């Protein structure tokens, strides 16, 4: 199996997050797989979405800001505006192909790993990385206001280098 095939294989779109009710049929061909992921999620695969999807999902699990993706797109000669990048990231988040993670309320990362997991934020280089322990749990959840339920819990552990 090629590197690009193994990169996209772990990211199937399952029917619970698919707007069309069908599962993506991934083949290992990154361009085909991005097209399938978008269609299975009910997102029209325009040229710009396909190109941005290739950049997002073609390199495995990663955490990107809109500015980081825009820079990658510019280097790859993909003709998109920063507004288009933001719109696409938000559309892919709404379609549950990406997960939005906010740090400090000032920086938003988009995570290609949409499974339930938590993050370390490395303050010295502004990097978000997955916490490898799948058994990490919040011991006590506060009482919720009447009429509300938890949609998800995002834990971001901020790290700085020892001095």
C-alpha positions as CSV (number, residue, x, y, z in Angstrom):
1,X,0.0,0.0,0.0
2,X,1.4,3.4,-0.9
3,X,1.9,6.1,1.7
4,X,-0.9,8.2,0.3
5,X,-3.3,5.3,0.5
6,X,-2.5,4.6,4.1
7,X,-2.9,8.2,5.0
8,X,-6.5,8.4,3.8
9,X,-7.6,4.9,4.8
10,X,-8.2,5.7,8.5
11,X,-10.5,8.6,7.7
12,X,-13.7,7.0,6.4
13,X,-16.8,9.0,6.7
14,X,-19.3,6.9,8.5
15,X,-23.1,7.1,8.0
16,X,-23.7,9.0,11.3
17,X,-21.7,12.0,10.1
18,X,-22.7,11.6,6.5
19,X,-25.4,14.0,5.3
20,X,-26.2,11.7,2.4
21,X,-26.5,8.6,4.5
22,X,-23.9,6.7,2.5
23,X,-20.4,5.7,3.4
24,X,-17.4,6.9,1.5
25,X,-15.9,4.2,-0.7
26,X,-12.2,4.8,-0.2
27,X,-9.8,3.2,-2.7
28,X,-6.4,4.5,-1.6
29,X,-6.2,7.0,-4.5
30,X,-6.1,10.4,-2.6
31,X,-7.9,12.4,-5.2
32,X,-10.7,9.9,-5.5
33,X,-10.9,9.5,-1.7
34,X,-11.2,13.2,-1.1
35,X,-14.0,13.3,-3.7
36,X,-15.7,10.4,-2.0
37,X,-15.3,11.9,1.5
38,X,-16.9,15.2,0.3
39,X,-19.8,13.6,-1.5
40,X,-20.5,11.2,1.3
41,X,-20.7,14.2,3.7
42,X,-23.0,16.0,1.3
43,X,-20.4,18.6,0.3
44,X,-20.2,19.4,-3.4
45,X,-16.6,18.6,-4.6
46,X,-15.6,21.9,-6.3
47,X,-12.1,22.3,-7.6
48,X,-11.1,24.5,-4.7
49,X,-12.6,22.1,-2.1
50,X,-10.9,19.2,-3.8
51,X,-7.5,21.0,-3.8
52,X,-7.9,22.1,-0.1
53,X,-9.1,18.6,0.8
54,X,-6.0,17.1,-0.8
55,X,-3.8,19.4,1.2
56,X,-5.8,18.7,4.4
57,X,-6.3,15.0,4.3
58,X,-3.3,13.9,2.1
59,X,-0.8,14.2,4.9
60,X,-2.4,12.2,7.7
61,X,-3.8,13.5,11.0
62,X,-2.9,17.1,11.5
63,X,-3.9,20.4,13.1
64,X,-4.0,23.5,10.9
65,X,-5.1,27.1,11.2
66,X,-6.8,28.7,8.2
67,X,-3.6,30.8,7.7
68,X,-1.4,27.7,7.7
69,X,-3.7,26.0,5.1
70,X,-3.7,29.2,3.0
71,X,0.1,29.3,3.0
72,X,0.2,25.6,2.0
73,X,-2.3,26.3,-0.8
74,X,-0.3,29.3,-2.0
75,X,2.9,27.3,-2.1
76,X,1.1,24.5,-4.0
77,X,-0.2,27.1,-6.5
78,X,-3.8,26.5,-5.5
79,X,-5.6,29.8,-6.5
80,X,-7.8,30.4,-3.4
81,X,-8.4,33.4,-1.2
82,X,-8.1,33.3,2.6
83,X,-11.9,33.8,2.8
84,X,-12.4,30.7,0.6
85,X,-10.1,28.8,2.9
86,X,-12.1,29.9,6.0
87,X,-15.4,29.1,4.3
88,X,-14.2,25.6,3.2
89,X,-12.8,24.8,6.7
90,X,-16.1,25.8,8.2
91,X,-18.1,23.8,5.7
92,X,-15.9,20.7,6.3
93,X,-16.4,21.2,10.1
94,X,-20.2,21.5,9.6
95,X,-20.0,18.3,7.6
96,X,-18.0,16.6,10.5
97,X,-15.0,16.0,8.3
98,X,-12.9,18.3,10.5
99,X,-13.0,19.2,14.2
100,X,-12.6,22.7,15.4
101,X,-10.3,23.3,18.4
102,X,-10.0,26.7,19.9
103,X,-7.0,27.8,21.9
104,X,-7.2,31.0,24.1
105,X,-10.3,32.1,22.1
106,X,-7.8,33.8,19.7
107,X,-6.5,30.9,17.7
108,X,-8.6,28.2,16.0
109,X,-7.1,25.0,14.7
110,X,-8.9,22.5,12.5
111,X,-8.2,18.8,13.3
112,X,-8.4,16.1,10.6
113,X,-8.9,13.6,13.4
114,X,-12.6,13.9,14.3
115,X,-12.6,11.1,16.9
116,X,-13.0,12.0,20.6
117,X,-9.5,13.0,21.9
118,X,-7.7,15.8,23.7
119,X,-4.7,18.0,22.9
120,X,-1.4,19.4,24.2
121,X,-0.8,23.0,23.2
122,X,3.0,23.7,22.9
123,X,3.2,27.4,23.8
124,X,6.7,28.0,22.5
125,X,5.9,27.2,18.9
126,X,2.1,27.4,18.9
127,X,1.6,23.8,18.0
128,X,-1.4,21.6,18.8
129,X,-0.7,17.8,19.2
130,X,-2.9,14.9,20.2
131,X,-2.7,13.5,23.7
132,X,-1.9,9.9,23.1
133,X,-3.8,8.4,26.1
134,X,-7.2,7.3,24.9
135,X,-8.3,6.7,28.5
136,X,-7.9,10.3,29.7
137,X,-11.1,11.3,31.3
138,X,-12.6,14.2,33.1
139,X,-13.3,12.9,36.6
140,X,-16.2,15.2,37.6
141,X,-18.5,17.1,35.2
142,X,-20.2,20.1,36.7
143,X,-24.0,20.3,37.0
144,X,-25.4,21.5,33.7
145,X,-28.0,24.3,33.5
146,X,-31.6,23.2,32.9
147,X,-32.3,22.3,29.3
148,X,-28.7,21.8,28.3
149,X,-26.6,18.8,27.4
150,X,-22.9,18.4,26.7
151,X,-22.2,18.3,23.0
152,X,-18.5,17.5,23.5
153,X,-15.6,18.2,25.8
154,X,-12.4,19.7,24.5
155,X,-9.4,19.5,26.8
156,X,-6.4,21.5,25.9
157,X,-3.4,21.1,28.2
158,X,-1.0,24.0,27.7
159,X,2.7,23.2,27.9
160,X,5.7,25.4,28.1
161,X,9.4,24.5,28.2
162,X,11.0,24.3,31.6
163,X,13.3,27.2,32.4
